[in-house]
Amino acid sequence: MLARSRFFPSQQALQSILICSLVLANLLLAVPAVAGTNMDYSFIGFSADGRYVALEVSGMVDGLGEVVCSVDIYDLEQNKKLPDAPRDLRGGGISCETAQKAARSDLRTFGINSKILGEDLGISLAGTGGSPDGPPTWTEFTHKDKRCIVNLHETPDKGENPWGHTMVQWNIGLACGNETERMLLTEDDTNFSVKIVEARIVKDRLVLFTQTTHPDFEGPGSSPGVISALLSSTPLEGIKYSLEMIGFSDDSSLFGYWLSGTNKVTGIPEAVVRIFSVPSGTETFSKTIQGPANSDPQATLMQLKALTKSKLADLKLGNDPGKELYKSGTATSTKFRIDEKTYKVDLSPVTKPDEVNAPVRIDLTRPDNSVTTLQTATTGYNRSLNTIRLSKDNKVIAVITKFSVLGNNGEDRTYSAVFARFNSALPAK
């Protein structure tokens, strides 16, 4: 049985892959070149090992009267659409049978079998289309005696696109067993609404087929997406970075730190240096190196320090680690004193605190009880204060937070920095 959805083509399709998954997540979008075009797709089948999936796309380009038929193959492990495999045929009257015949050799090469359809979960979730009061839409299924939940989260009021339509941030989350919800997709630009058309399981892999509606000049068009994630209630460990302070530059305009750790999946150690501009809060320099598998991460860090020694000297970094106002820990709120005046830093969840990628606001309360929001962080979870440092000129603090993110190699523990000045009522800009 073939499942139907809608596809939004273009003559020069732009492929975009967005990854935010514990083990594997894959999204492939086509951005329209002609407004208001809608296409149908048919699911052809999976390969026997569950790595590849093929779709047949057909329809007419709105306004041109041009038939478009294609057969596209996606690699679900490598997060990409195979660039050489798709067969794309255009011109009036061309049928998808012609496209399929042209693609038969590719389907054989990648082991695509129209009889391997996986387990159809019967899932269909429709987005709210921008309703501010619409709750997250969810559904559940059972896999190997574990209850799994798929959530479709939408947040409107993200501004308007050039044609005056409301932009909506939408996320797709997955949780199985007792695991924390992991985001398979975060899209926050111009998508108007999203729908999960169907869901299938093949070789312990959940594959979601989505339809996204894009508002544009002439009218809405739609595009497909393919999102894949391994089903597991036991998260793989990624890199749990340890932090070592570099601190402020001599003029307090820069701030940096070292990270080091070992990828628990591959056994490969990694070392990172990150340098930030205090006035803008943006990263101005970073470098990452890896060492031999199963070697000491400290040795890799020492190698990175040697490689960047002259760079840090040029930036006049390394002489001021900063006075520690909050000792490294896991608190979400702390008070400290500067010049006999009391300040407070709070991490406040904007929404549910246990939700992956739920916004967390970092607020600074000054002695006059005025509150400045230093940052609203929307990446990661389990966020806590790691340390707060004061520059030697007593003008700038650096607030370092520790949090978890979900990537291809599992759950990584990492850090971020935000800054505030004390000679201004506003955070550093």
C-alpha positions as CSV (number, residue, x, y, z in Angstrom):
1,M,0.0,0.0,0.0
2,L,1.4,3.4,-1.0
3,A,1.1,6.3,1.4
4,R,0.4,9.7,0.0
5,S,1.7,13.1,1.1
6,R,2.5,16.4,-0.6
7,F,5.9,17.6,-2.0
8,F,7.0,21.2,-2.8
9,P,9.5,21.0,-5.7
10,S,11.8,23.5,-7.4
11,Q,13.8,23.5,-10.5
12,Q,16.9,24.0,-8.4
13,A,15.9,22.3,-5.2
14,L,17.8,23.3,-2.1
15,Q,18.4,20.4,0.3
16,S,18.7,21.2,3.9
17,I,19.5,18.8,6.7
18,L,18.7,19.7,10.3
19,I,20.1,17.3,12.9
20,C,19.1,17.3,16.6
21,S,18.8,13.7,17.8
22,L,20.2,11.4,20.4
23,V,21.5,8.9,17.8
24,L,20.2,9.9,14.4
25,A,17.8,12.4,13.0
26,N,17.3,13.4,9.4
27,L,15.3,16.2,7.7
28,L,15.4,17.0,4.0
29,L,13.5,19.9,2.6
30,A,12.9,21.4,-0.8
31,V,12.5,25.1,-1.0
32,P,10.1,26.4,-3.7
33,A,11.1,28.4,-6.7
34,V,7.5,28.7,-7.9
35,A,4.8,29.8,-5.5
36,G,1.8,27.7,-4.6
37,T,3.0,24.4,-6.0
38,N,1.9,21.1,-4.3
39,M,3.1,17.6,-5.2
40,D,2.2,14.1,-4.2
41,Y,4.7,11.5,-3.0
42,S,4.5,7.7,-2.8
43,F,6.6,5.8,-0.4
44,I,8.4,3.1,-2.4
45,G,10.1,1.1,0.3
46,F,13.2,0.5,2.5
47,S,16.3,-1.5,1.9
48,A,16.6,-4.8,3.7
49,D,19.0,-3.3,6.3
50,G,16.8,-0.3,6.9
51,R,19.5,2.2,5.9
52,Y,17.9,3.5,2.7
53,V,14.4,4.7,1.8
54,A,13.0,5.8,-1.5
55,L,10.2,8.1,-2.4
56,E,8.4,8.7,-5.8
57,V,7.4,12.4,-6.3
58,S,4.9,13.6,-8.9
59,G,2.8,16.6,-9.7
60,M,2.5,19.7,-11.7
61,V,4.4,22.9,-11.2
62,D,1.8,25.6,-10.5
63,G,1.7,28.4,-13.1
64,L,3.9,26.5,-15.6
65,G,1.9,23.5,-16.5
66,E,5.0,21.4,-16.2
67,V,4.8,17.8,-14.9
68,V,7.6,16.8,-12.5
69,C,8.4,13.2,-11.6
70,S,11.3,12.0,-9.5
71,V,12.5,9.0,-7.5
72,D,14.7,10.1,-4.5
73,I,16.7,7.9,-2.3
74,Y,17.7,8.9,1.3
75,D,20.5,7.5,3.4
76,L,19.0,7.5,6.9
77,E,22.3,6.8,8.7
78,Q,24.3,9.5,7.0
79,N,21.6,12.1,7.2
80,K,21.6,12.9,3.5
81,K,19.7,12.6,0.2
82,L,21.9,10.7,-2.2
83,P,23.0,13.2,-4.8
84,D,23.6,10.9,-7.7
85,A,20.6,8.6,-7.2
86,P,17.5,10.7,-7.8
87,R,15.9,10.4,-11.2
88,D,14.2,13.7,-12.1
89,L,12.3,13.9,-15.3
90,R,10.4,17.0,-16.5
91,G,8.1,17.9,-19.4
92,G,4.4,17.8,-20.2
93,G,2.9,14.3,-20.0
94,I,5.8,12.4,-18.5
95,S,4.6,9.8,-16.1
96,C,6.2,8.5,-12.9
97,E,6.4,5.1,-14.4
98,T,9.0,6.5,-16.7
99,A,10.9,7.9,-13.7
100,Q,10.7,4.6,-11.9
101,K,12.1,2.8,-14.9
102,A,15.0,5.2,-15.0
103,A,15.7,4.7,-11.3
104,R,15.5,0.9,-11.2
105,S,19.3,0.4,-11.3
106,D,19.7,2.8,-8.4
107,L,17.0,1.0,-6.4
108,R,18.8,-2.3,-7.0
109,T,22.1,-0.8,-6.1
110,F,20.9,0.4,-2.7
111,G,18.7,-2.7,-2.1
112,I,15.4,-0.8,-2.1
113,N,12.5,-3.3,-2.1
114,S,8.9,-2.2,-2.6
115,K,7.9,-5.2,-0.4
116,I,9.9,-3.9,2.6
117,L,7.5,-1.3,4.0
118,G,8.3,-1.6,7.7
119,E,5.7,-1.4,10.4
120,D,3.1,1.3,9.7
121,L,2.2,2.9,13.1
122,G,-0.8,4.7,11.8
123,I,0.4,8.0,13.1
124,S,-0.9,11.3,11.7
125,L,-0.4,14.5,13.6
126,A,-1.5,17.9,12.2
127,G,0.0,21.2,13.3
128,T,-2.0,24.0,14.7
129,G,-1.1,26.4,11.9
130,G,-0.1,29.1,14.3
131,S,-2.8,28.9,16.9
132,P,-1.4,30.6,20.0
133,D,-3.5,28.5,22.4
134,G,-3.0,25.1,20.7
135,P,-1.3,22.6,23.0
136,P,1.5,20.3,21.7
137,T,0.0,17.6,19.6
138,W,1.1,14.1,20.5
139,T,0.6,10.4,19.9
140,E,2.0,7.3,21.4
141,F,3.0,3.8,20.3
142,T,4.6,0.7,21.8
143,H,8.0,-0.7,20.6
144,K,9.5,-3.8,22.3
145,D,7.2,-3.3,25.3
146,K,8.3,0.3,25.8
147,R,5.8,3.2,25.5
148,C,7.1,5.8,23.1
149,I,5.6,9.3,22.6
150,V,5.9,11.6,19.6
151,N,5.2,15.3,20.3
152,L,4.6,18.0,17.7
153,H,5.3,21.3,19.4
154,E,4.4,24.6,17.7
155,T,5.1,28.2,18.9
156,P,3.6,31.1,17.0
157,D,4.4,34.8,17.2
158,K,7.9,34.4,15.7
159,G,7.4,37.5,13.5
160,E,6.2,37.7,9.9
161,N,7.7,36.7,6.6
162,P,7.9,39.2,3.7
163,W,4.4,38.4,2.7
164,G,2.9,39.2,6.1
165,H,2.3,35.6,7.2
166,T,3.0,34.6,10.8
167,M,6.2,32.5,11.2
168,V,6.0,29.6,13.6
169,Q,8.7,27.6,15.4
170,W,8.0,23.9,15.4
171,N,9.7,21.0,16.9
172,I,9.2,17.2,16.8
173,G,10.1,15.4,20.0
174,L,10.5,11.6,20.8
175,A,10.7,9.8,24.1
176,C,10.7,6.0,24.7
177,G,10.6,4.4,28.1
178,N,12.1,6.6,30.8
179,E,14.3,8.7,28.5
180,T,14.2,12.5,28.4
181,E,12.4,13.8,25.3
182,R,14.8,14.4,22.5
183,M,14.2,16.8,19.7
184,L,14.4,15.2,16.3
185,L,13.8,18.5,14.6
186,T,13.8,22.3,15.3
187,E,12.7,24.6,12.6
188,D,12.1,28.3,13.4
189,D,12.2,30.3,10.2
190,T,9.4,30.5,7.7
191,N,7.4,27.3,8.1
192,F,3.6,28.0,8.5
193,S,2.4,24.6,9.6
194,V,3.6,21.0,9.8
195,K,2.0,17.6,9.7
196,I,3.4,14.2,10.3
197,V,1.7,12.2,7.6
198,E,2.9,8.8,8.5
199,A,5.3,6.9,10.7
200,R,7.0,3.6,10.1
201,I,9.5,1.4,12.0
202,V,12.2,-0.5,10.2
203,K,15.1,-2.3,12.0
204,D,14.5,-0.4,15.3
205,R,14.4,2.9,13.4
206,L,11.5,5.3,13.5
207,V,11.0,7.1,10.2
208,L,8.6,10.0,10.1
209,F,7.3,11.4,6.8
210,T,6.2,15.1,7.2
211,Q,4.4,17.7,5.2
212,T,5.3,21.4,5.7
213,T,3.1,24.2,4.4
214,H,5.0,27.4,3.4
215,P,3.1,30.7,3.0
216,D,4.4,32.7,0.1
217,F,3.4,35.4,-2.4
218,E,0.9,33.5,-4.5
219,G,-0.4,31.0,-2.0
220,P,0.6,28.1,0.2
221,G,2.8,25.4,-1.1
222,S,3.9,22.2,0.6
223,S,7.1,20.2,1.0
224,P,8.0,16.8,2.4
225,G,10.4,15.9,5.1
226,V,12.0,12.6,6.2
227,I,13.1,12.3,9.8
228,S,14.7,9.2,11.2
229,A,15.8,8.2,14.7
230,L,16.9,5.0,16.4
231,L,14.4,3.9,19.1
232,S,16.2,3.4,22.4
233,S,15.5,4.1,26.0
234,T,19.1,3.8,26.9
235,P,21.0,6.9,25.7
236,L,24.5,6.5,24.4
237,E,27.1,8.6,26.0
238,G,28.7,11.3,23.9
239,I,31.4,13.7,25.2
240,K,31.2,15.0,28.8
241,Y,33.5,17.9,28.5
242,S,35.5,19.2,31.4
243,L,36.1,23.0,31.5
244,E,39.4,24.8,32.2
245,M,39.4,28.6,32.5
246,I,41.4,30.9,30.3
247,G,39.6,34.0,31.5
248,F,39.6,37.6,30.4
249,S,42.0,39.5,28.2
250,D,44.0,42.3,29.7
251,D,41.5,44.9,28.6
252,S,38.4,42.7,29.5
253,S,37.2,42.7,25.9
254,L,37.7,38.9,25.3
255,F,37.0,35.8,27.4
256,G,37.9,32.2,26.8
257,Y,38.0,28.7,28.1
258,W,39.2,25.2,27.3
259,L,37.1,22.0,26.9
260,S,38.4,18.5,26.9
261,G,36.8,15.0,27.0
262,T,36.6,11.6,25.4
263,N,33.8,10.4,23.1
264,K,32.4,7.4,24.9
265,V,31.2,5.9,21.6
266,T,34.3,6.2,19.6
267,G,36.9,6.4,22.3
268,I,38.5,9.5,20.6
269,P,39.6,12.3,22.9
270,E,38.8,15.9,21.9
271,A,40.1,19.3,23.0
272,V,38.4,22.7,22.2
273,V,39.3,26.3,22.8
274,R,36.6,29.0,22.6
275,I,37.2,32.7,22.7
276,F,34.3,35.2,22.9
277,S,33.9,39.0,22.4
278,V,32.6,40.5,25.7
279,P,30.9,43.5,24.0
280,S,28.9,41.3,21.5
281,G,28.8,38.0,23.3
282,T,29.7,36.2,20.0
283,E,32.4,33.6,19.5
284,T,35.4,35.2,17.8
285,F,37.8,32.2,17.7
286,S,37.6,28.5,18.2
287,K,39.7,25.5,17.4
288,T,39.1,21.7,17.9
289,I,41.5,18.9,17.7
290,Q,41.2,15.1,18.3
291,G,43.8,12.7,19.6
292,P,44.3,9.0,18.9
293,A,41.6,6.6,20.0
294,N,41.7,5.6,23.6
295,S,44.5,8.1,24.5
296,D,44.5,10.7,27.3
297,P,42.3,13.7,26.7
298,Q,44.7,15.8,28.8
299,A,47.4,15.0,26.3
300,T,45.2,16.2,23.5
301,L,44.4,19.4,25.5
302,M,48.1,20.0,26.0
303,Q,48.7,19.7,22.3
304,L,46.0,22.2,21.6
305,K,47.5,24.6,24.1
306,A,50.8,24.4,22.4
307,L,49.2,25.0,19.0
308,T,47.3,28.1,20.2
309,K,49.9,29.6,22.5
310,S,51.0,32.4,20.2
311,K,47.3,33.1,19.3
312,L,46.4,33.6,22.9
313,A,49.5,35.7,23.5
314,D,48.5,38.0,20.6
315,L,45.0,38.4,22.1
316,K,46.5,39.1,25.5
317,L,44.6,36.2,27.1
318,G,45.8,34.1,30.0
319,N,46.7,36.7,32.7
320,D,43.3,37.1,34.3
321,P,41.3,33.9,35.0
322,G,38.7,36.1,36.8
323,K,37.8,36.2,40.4
324,E,35.4,33.4,41.2
325,L,32.1,34.8,42.5
326,Y,30.3,31.4,42.4
327,K,32.2,28.2,42.9
328,S,31.7,25.6,40.2
329,G,28.5,23.6,40.9
330,T,25.0,22.8,39.8
331,A,22.8,25.6,41.3
332,T,20.3,27.5,39.2
333,S,20.4,30.6,41.4
334,T,23.1,32.4,43.4
335,K,24.0,35.7,45.1
336,F,27.3,37.5,45.2
337,R,28.7,40.8,46.3
338,I,30.8,43.3,44.3
339,D,31.9,46.6,46.0
340,E,29.7,45.7,49.0
341,K,26.6,45.5,46.8
342,T,24.5,42.3,46.3
343,Y,23.8,40.9,42.9
344,K,21.9,37.8,41.9
345,V,21.9,35.5,38.9
346,D,18.9,33.2,38.1
347,L,18.3,30.5,35.5
348,S,14.5,30.5,35.0
349,P,12.8,28.0,32.7
350,V,10.4,29.9,30.3
351,T,8.4,26.7,29.7
352,K,8.5,23.2,31.2
353,P,11.9,22.8,32.8
354,D,12.3,19.1,31.8
355,E,11.7,19.6,28.1
356,V,14.6,19.3,25.7
357,N,15.4,22.7,24.2
358,A,12.9,24.4,26.5
359,P,13.9,28.1,26.7
360,V,15.8,29.1,29.8
361,R,16.2,32.7,30.8
362,I,19.4,33.9,32.4
363,D,18.6,37.0,34.6
364,L,20.9,39.4,36.5
365,T,19.3,41.2,39.4
366,R,21.2,44.4,40.4
367,P,21.4,46.1,43.8
368,D,18.5,48.5,42.8
369,N,16.4,45.3,42.1
370,S,16.4,46.0,38.4
371,V,16.5,42.8,36.3
372,T,18.4,42.4,33.1
373,T,18.0,39.3,30.9
374,L,21.4,38.4,29.8
375,Q,20.2,35.6,27.5
376,T,17.3,33.3,26.7
377,A,19.0,30.0,25.9
378,T,17.0,27.6,23.6
379,T,19.6,24.8,23.1
380,G,20.1,22.0,25.5
381,Y,18.6,20.9,28.8
382,N,19.7,20.2,32.4
383,R,21.2,23.7,32.4
384,S,22.9,24.9,35.6
385,L,25.4,27.5,36.8
386,N,28.9,26.3,36.5
387,T,30.9,29.4,37.6
388,I,30.7,33.2,37.6
389,R,33.9,35.2,37.1
390,L,34.7,38.9,37.7
391,S,37.3,40.7,35.6
392,K,40.2,42.2,37.4
393,D,39.0,45.7,36.6
394,N,35.7,44.9,38.3
395,K,33.7,45.9,35.3
396,V,32.5,42.6,33.7
397,I,31.2,39.3,34.9
398,A,31.1,36.1,32.8
399,V,28.3,33.7,33.6
400,I,29.3,30.1,32.6
401,T,26.5,27.6,32.4
402,K,26.7,23.8,32.0
403,F,24.1,21.9,30.0
404,S,23.4,18.8,27.9
405,V,22.8,18.6,24.2
406,L,21.8,15.6,22.0
407,G,23.9,14.9,19.0
408,N,24.8,12.1,16.6
409,N,27.1,10.4,19.2
410,G,24.7,10.7,22.1
411,E,24.3,13.1,25.0
412,D,27.1,15.7,25.2
413,R,27.7,17.8,28.3
414,T,29.1,21.2,27.3
415,Y,29.2,24.9,28.4
416,S,28.3,28.4,27.3
417,A,29.2,32.0,28.4
418,V,27.2,35.2,28.7
419,F,28.5,38.6,30.0
420,A,27.3,41.7,31.8
421,R,28.9,45.0,32.5
422,F,28.6,46.9,35.8
423,N,29.0,50.4,34.5
424,S,25.7,50.1,32.5
425,A,22.1,49.2,33.1
426,L,22.3,46.8,30.1
427,P,24.1,43.6,29.4
428,A,27.2,43.8,27.3
429,K,26.4,44.5,23.7
